[in-house]
Amino acid sequence: MTAKNHLCYVHLCCLFLFITSFVMQGYCPSRSAVAKFRAEAVYIEFMKQWNVGVYFSLRFQEIAGSLDSALLIPIQILHSDKGNSQHLTLNQSATLLECLMSCWREDVLVLSCSDKFLRLSLQLISRYSHWVSAGLAARKAGNAGSTPGSEWAISAVPDDFIYIIHDLNCLAERICGDFLGHVVEVLSSSSSEVLDLVKQSILEGGASLKDLKPKVINSIIQTVVEKSVEDLKQLKGITATYRMTNKPLPVRHSPYVSGVLRPLKTLLDGERATAYLTRDIRDELVQGAALEITGRYYELAADLVSVVSTKITISNPIGE
Ligand SMILES: *[C@@H]1O[C@H](CO)[C@@H](O)[C@H](O)[C@H]1NC(C)=O
């Protein structure tokens, strides 16, 4: 809580205690009793009616705050059970869904400011989405830089991104499915015009999560490619091996060749990939990685050939 909110909270408590002191003298002797009291349904009801704006801002802090703290911890895996791919796998994703749901819970929502709760819901989705993209950007740059909350991605391994992809899919489905259904039901007394806008904005929120998938896939590809390129660099050894030796021409591929696609294969054969990657995403990963690796292979080979032919031209300028 910021100082201002704390003051506001204390102020409200005092006011409330003053009002209720007639009936409850000495009921809140300590801070913890105040906190307990604050959680009481009667208090919440009172707050709702007393000042909806203040009530909303307290709820905002509570709900947005709980997502924010989940997004500040390293990624935490909840379910690694293979079979149940309907489940969200990360604490962060489960927290987002919980927060979204709590905006529309009967004991939280005040219908007269449902527009604010809708905006909060969309903000929550956007915070989560920012958490993913800031992480990916930090990973690409190789450091968390000045973006707090992106540290998780620096230490993440490609397998962790498989969970992210799974959760993005799963969240998009839940948001556009039962969450949207619930919100529409709660707002069923609104005009169809309003309902359409609400639906549209929630569907867009869900879609924005799905839109992050290519970026995550790309990030996995980059990691795999970097590992492969480590092996590919052995290509340079070819000149040393065959320079001024009487080695016979090779009849087998060079040893590095079989290592080039190994990082990709290891990833795809892994437990997480087997359990959580859809066919489409596997295909995308394979194609993306293969394209990139062959591209880098080509560059390295072309460089090598050009260096060697320059040397030959220099040492044998007449070309006898
Ligand atoms: C996420 O992690 C936090 C901190 O470890 C924990 O308090 C919270 O209950 C977890 N949330 C879920 C949905 O598991």
The ligand as an SDF file (V2000), in Angstrom:
LIG
                    3D

 14 14  0  0  0  0  0  0  0  0999 V2000
    1.2640  -18.4200   -6.5530 C   0  0  0  0  0  0  0  0  0  0  0  0
    2.3870  -18.2710   -5.7160 O   0  0  0  0  0  0  0  0  0  0  0  0
    2.1570  -17.4660   -4.5730 C   0  0  0  0  0  0  0  0  0  0  0  0
    3.4820  -17.2480   -3.8830 C   0  0  0  0  0  0  0  0  0  0  0  0
    4.2410  -18.4220   -3.8200 O   0  0  0  0  0  0  0  0  0  0  0  0
    1.1050  -18.1380   -3.7030 C   0  0  0  0  0  0  0  0  0  0  0  0
    0.8470  -17.3620   -2.5790 O   0  0  0  0  0  0  0  0  0  0  0  0
   -0.1720  -18.3170   -4.5100 C   0  0  0  0  0  0  0  0  0  0  0  0
   -1.1310  -19.0140   -3.7640 O   0  0  0  0  0  0  0  0  0  0  0  0
    0.1060  -19.0640   -5.8130 C   0  0  0  0  0  0  0  0  0  0  0  0
   -1.0830  -19.0180   -6.6330 N   0  0  0  0  0  0  0  0  0  0  0  0
   -1.6300  -20.0940   -7.1900 C   0  0  0  0  0  0  0  0  0  0  0  0
   -2.8090  -19.8660   -8.0480 C   0  0  0  0  0  0  0  0  0  0  0  0
   -1.1890  -21.1990   -7.0020 O   0  0  0  0  0  0  0  0  0  0  0  0
  1  2  1  0
  1 10  1  0
  2  3  1  0
  3  4  1  0
  3  6  1  0
  4  5  1  0
  6  7  1  0
  6  8  1  0
  8  9  1  0
  8 10  1  0
 10 11  1  0
 11 12  1  0
 12 13  1  0
 12 14  2  0
M  END
$$$$
